Amino acid sequence: MTATAMQSNQPPFPGKWILGSLFLAGAVALNYGPTQHEGWVIVTLYTWLFLWYAVILYKSTPEQYPFYKGLAIVARFSLIAAIPNLSDDVYRFIWDGRLLVQGINPFDHLPREYMNMDPALFNRLNSPDYYTVYPPLAQLTFFVAAGLFPKSILGATIVLKSIHAALDTGTILLLERLGSSKRSVLLYALNPLIIIELTGNLHFEAGMLFFLALALWWLIQGKWYRSIWGWVGAIGAKLLPLMFLPFLVRRVRWYWFLLLGAGLLLLFAPLLNSWFFGHMGASLDLYFRKFEFNAGLYFLLRWVGKVLTGYNLILYLGPALALLVFSFIIRLAWSEKDEKVERLPVLWLAAISCYLLCSTTVHPWYLALPVFFSALTKYRFPIVWSALIPLTYLAYRQPEVHLPAWVSWLEYGIVTGYMLWEVYPSLISSRLQLK
């Protein structure tokens, strides 16, 4: 896991307390200030944060590392006293939690079937006609929050944010254990997108990253069976880590996967019934066949399809691109010759990057995984991407969500260009070694 050592010969400028205060003020202003519809205000505050983020990374010294790590943790916990203002997903979290508190499986019923449970909360849901897609570990946090505050949205939100802040703090500490340099740890810990989206806006990538980091740490230590619990937690938080399992086929014994399956079955068991897979599958199918937002390759293919046929071909392009990603991952896992566990973050970064470039929907918090892997590798294009993707908040300025075309062209043009610039030397080196 490569990273550049922090420079120790640079004097602090303009001073860690000033830099920390400017950064923290931006994080608090963004979390407690604008609503989702104030796109330019959001972009401006994100720009402010990334400016001081870059200055801190460039000017910080090894001696200042404890201060800036502390700043990253304080920034997370400073956001817990407000209901998310840039995302309304929190209302679905609390809705699912209240169903669980009443002994109702949220996978069994559409919110509309229980709209009289809390009409005010129901009216805030962004997907009342879709079955929930949040896995059991996320549902557990919803249950805890709703159980502690059955009538208070703010109280439940504070519980959820506290859990997210604690999990993300754990990820920072695990990055240290995983051998990341101090600068690389700060690359993740102070990344504005990570702080705002995972704690501020309550996206459960915080749980997924913590357990994935824990699983990787145990794998590197050679504790293969203990790592299963990390994988169970990561998949129980979000289903995305499933795409990384093919890279373990040549690194673990076959019965490791049987034990992983047993662990997942144990975690999912309280919610499993005859409706579970059908309802979750229906919602996931809608994701690939209907939803489209801030896509890269898909938008390009959609434009070509409209020119040729006059129709939006998402019904075909979504599944086709998913198949393309699956094929890429299998091919990459099969062709990889280096079976060292330390090689996994690079492979996983390639897998998730392919997935996001081919996805029909890419929200800002989807970049949590690439940013995390960036802190474990030499590649920095995810950091560039995380600085550009806040532009997508411009899509919410109107009641009807509409992302200006120039945002996608600018975002993906810069990201793919920077990615190719970083990756190309490695590809050339690999080919020379093969010869």
N, C-alpha and C positions, 0 to 999 in steps of 0.2 A: 504494500500500500504506500504509494509515493506521495510526497508533499514537500513543499519548499519550506526550509527552516525560516523562522521569523527573524527579521533583521534586528540586531541588537545595537547597531552603531548609529541609529537615528534618534535624535532627540524628540520627545513627545511634542506634537504640535496639533492644535493649539493648547493641548492639555487634556488628560484623560477625563477629568471631571466635566470640562466644557463639552467635549465630544460626546460623552455619555449622556449629559443632560439634553443636548440637541437631539440625539437619537431617541431617547426615551420620550421626550416631548412629542416627537413626530408619531411614535407608536401610540401614545395615549390619545393624541388628537385624531388619528385615523380610526381608532377603535371606538371612541366616544362621540365623534363628531358627525361626519357626513352620512347620509343615507345612501342606499344602493343607487338611487336615481341621480345623484350628484357626481356624475362620472369624472368631470374635469377636476373637481376638488379631490376626489380619490386618487386620480393619477398624479396630481401635484404633490399630495402628501406622500404617496409611494415614492415619487422621485426624490423628495426630501430625504426619506429614510435611506434609499439606496445610495444617495450622495454621501451621507455620513457613514454608512456601512462600508463603502469603498475607502473612505479616508481612514477609518479605524483599521481596516485590514492592511492598508499600505503603511501607516505610521506606527502601528502598535509594536511594542517590544516584548520579548519573552517575559520580562519582569512585570509587565502590565497584564499578562494573560489572566491571572486570577480576578482582576478587577473587571475585565471585559466579559469573562465567563459569568461573573456575578451579575453584571449588567443584563446579560441575555436572560438569566433566570428571573431577575426582578422585572424585566420587560414583560415576560409571560404572565407573571402573577399580578402585574398591575392592570391587566385587561379583564380580570374575572368579574368585575362589579357591573358589567353592562350587558344587556341583551345584544346579540350580534346585530350590527346595523348594515352589513354588506351581504348577508345571506339570511333567508327565511327557513332554512332547513331545520333550525332549532325547534320550530313548532311541531314538525313531524317527529323529532326525537322525543319531545315531551308527550306527544299524543301516543306514540307506541309505548312509552313508559307507563302512562296512565292505564292503558289497556292491560299491560302486564300486571300492574298492581291489583287490578280487578280480576285477575285470573284468566284474561282473554288473550289468546295467541294472536299477535298482530299480523302474522302471516296468513291467517285464516280469513280475514275480512277486510273489505275496503273501508277507509275512514267514513265514507258516506253512510255506511250501514249503522254507524254509531254517532251520527252528527249531533244528536240531541244530548250526548254525554257532556259536551261543552261547546255550544254553538259559536261562542266568541273565538275559541281556539281553532275550531274547525274552519272558520272563515279565513284564518291566516295560513292554512296549509297550501302549499304550492302544487301538491299532487294528490288531491282527495280521491281521484278515480284510479289510482295505481296502488298495487300491493306493495308493502314495504320490501326493501332489498337489503336492509341492514342486518349483518350476521349476528350470532348470539352474543359475542363479547361486547359489541356495541349496544345490543339490546340490554345487556346487564347494567351498563352505565345508565341507560335511560330509566330502567327499573329503580335503581338506587336513587336517582335524582327525583323521580316522581314520587317515590315512597317517602323520601325525607320532606318534600314540599308538594303535597298532593294538590294544593290549590294555588300555588304561587309560581308563575312562569319565571319571574326573576330569581326566586330562590332555587328552582331546579336548574336554571342556567348557571348560577354561581357554582353549584355542585359539579355540573358537567365541565365547566371551564377549569375548575380546580383540578379535576381528574386529568384533563388534557394537559394543563401546565405541568403537573407532576410527571406524567408519562414522557412529555417532551424533554423535561429536565433529565429524566433517566436516560433518554437517547443521547443527550450531550455527554453524560458521564460514560456511557458505553462506547462512544466514539473515542474517548481517551483510552479506554481499555483495548480497543481494536487497533491501536497503534497510530491513529491519525496525529499529525503534528499539531502544535498549538494553533497555528494559523488555519489549518484545515478544520479543526474543531470549531473555530470562530466562523469559518466560512458557512457552516451550517447553523451554529447557535445564534448568530446575529443576522441571519438572512431575513429580511423584512417579510418576505412571502411566507416563510415558515412560521414566524411569530404571529402574524396577523391572521393567516388562514387556519392554522391548526388550533391555536388557543382562542384568538379573537373571534373567529367565525365558526368555531366548533366543528371542524372536520376531523373525522376519526382516523385520518392518516397518522395522527399522533400516536394512537395505540398500535397501529400496524407497524410503524417504524420502530417503536420501542421493542416490540417482540421480535421483529426481524433482526434488529441489531443484537438482541439477546441470543437468538438462534445462531447467528453468524459467529458471535464470540465463543459460544460453546463448540461450534464446529471447528474453529481454529484451535481451540484447546484440545481437540480430539475427543470431546465428550459428546459423541454422536447421539447417544440415546437421550441424554438430557436436552439436547437441542430440539428434540421432537416437541417438547412443551413450548419452546419459543415459536416453532412453526405453527402449532395449534393456536397459539395466541394471535399470531400475525394473520392467519387465514380467518380466525374467528372475529377479527376486527374488520378486515376487508378481504375480499376474495382475490384481489390482484396478485398476492404472492404465489398463487397456484401456478402462475406462468414461469416461476423460477425453479420449480421442482424438476423439470427435465435435466437441468444442469447438475443434479445430484445423482442421477442414475448411475453414472460411472464412478461415483465417489463413495457411495454407501451400498450396503448389502440390501438385497431385495426385501428382506423382512423388516428393514427400517421403514419402508413405505407401508407395510401392514400395520406396524405399530402407530405410525402417523394417522392412518385411516381409523384405527381404533380410538385414538385420542380425539380426532375430529367428530367421530360418531358420538363419543361421550359428551362433548361440548354441545353438539347440535341436538342431542336427544330430547331435551325438554321442549323443543319447538317442532320436532319432526312429527308429521302425520301424513295422511294421504293427500292433503292439499299443498303441503309445503313446496315441493319441487315444481308443481304446476304453476302456482301463483308467483313464486320467485322467478321461474323461467319466463313467465309471461311478461313480467316487468323488465327483465334483462333483454328479452326479444324486442320490446318497444324501444329500449335504449339504442340498440343497433339498427333498427329499421325506421325509427321516427325522429329521434332527437338529433339535432345538428347545431353545433356552436363552436366557433373558433377552430375549425378543422384545417389541416394542412393539405395532405395529398388528396383527401376526400373532396375538398372544395374545388381543387383543380380538376379532378375526374368528373365531378358534378357539372362543372362548367362545360367540359368537353361533351358530356352526355346530353346536355340541353341543346348545344349547338347541333349535334348529330340527330337527336330524336325529338327535341322539343319538350322533354319531360325530365322531372327530377327522379333520378334512378337510385335513390337511397335504399329502396327495398332490396336492391341487388348489390349495390356498392358496399353497404354496411357489412353484410355477411361475407362478401368476397374479400374485403380488406381484413376482416377478422381471420379468415382462412389464410390470407397472405402472412399475417403476423404469426399465426400458429406454425406455418411452414418454415418461416425464418427462424423461429426459436428452436424447433426440432433440428433443423439443419445445423444451426450454430452449436447446439449441444452435442450433436453427433460428431461434428468435425473437429471439435476442440481437442487438442492433444495434451495440453497442460492440465493435469488433474489436481494441481495444488488448490487447496481451499482458498488461499489468499487471492486466487485469480477470479473468484466468484463475483466480487463487486463490479469488475469490468464487464463480465458477461451479462450480469443482471442489468447494468446500465444500458448495454446494447439492446437488450430485450425490451425494457420499458420505453426506451427512446423510439424503437420501431413501432411499438404499440401506440404511443402518443402521436407520432407522425402520421399514422394510418387511421387514427380514431376519427369518428364523426363528431365527437364532442370532447373538447379539452378546456376544462375550467382551471382557474389559477392553482387551486390546491392539488390538482393532479400532478403538479411538478414536485411534490414533496419527495417522492422516491428518487427522481434524478438528482435533486439537490443533495439528498443524503448520500447517494453513491458518488457524487462529485467530491465529497469530503473524504472518500475512501480511495479515490483514484487521482490521476493527473489531469483528468478532463474537466474543463470549466464551462463548456457550452451550456450546461443546465443553469449555471449562475446567470449567464447572459439571458437565457430564456426567462428566468424568474424575474429579471428586471424589466422585460418587455411585456409579459403577459398581463400585468395590471391594466394595460390599455384596453383590455376586453371589457372593463367596467363601463366603458363608453357606450356599450350596447344597451344599457338599462336607462338611458336618459329619457326614453319615450315609454309610455305604458306598454307598447308592443316591443318586445326585445328585438333589437336590430343592430348587428355589429357592422360598422362601416368596413367596406371591402379593403380600404387602405391599411387598416389595422392588421388584418391577416397577412397581407402581402409584406408589410414591413416586418412583422414579427417573424414569420417563417423564412423570409428572405435572409434576414440577419442571422437567425439561429442556424439554418442549414448551411449557410456560408461559413460561419464560425466553426460549426461541427466538422465540416469537411476539412477545414484548415487544420483542426486539431487531430483528426483521425487519420488523414491521408499519410503522414509520415509513418504511423504505426502499421498501416496496411502494406506500405512499401517494404518496411523492415521485415514483416512477416513473410512476404513473398521471397525476399532475398534469403531468409533462413531456410525456407522450404527448398530453394534451389541448391 
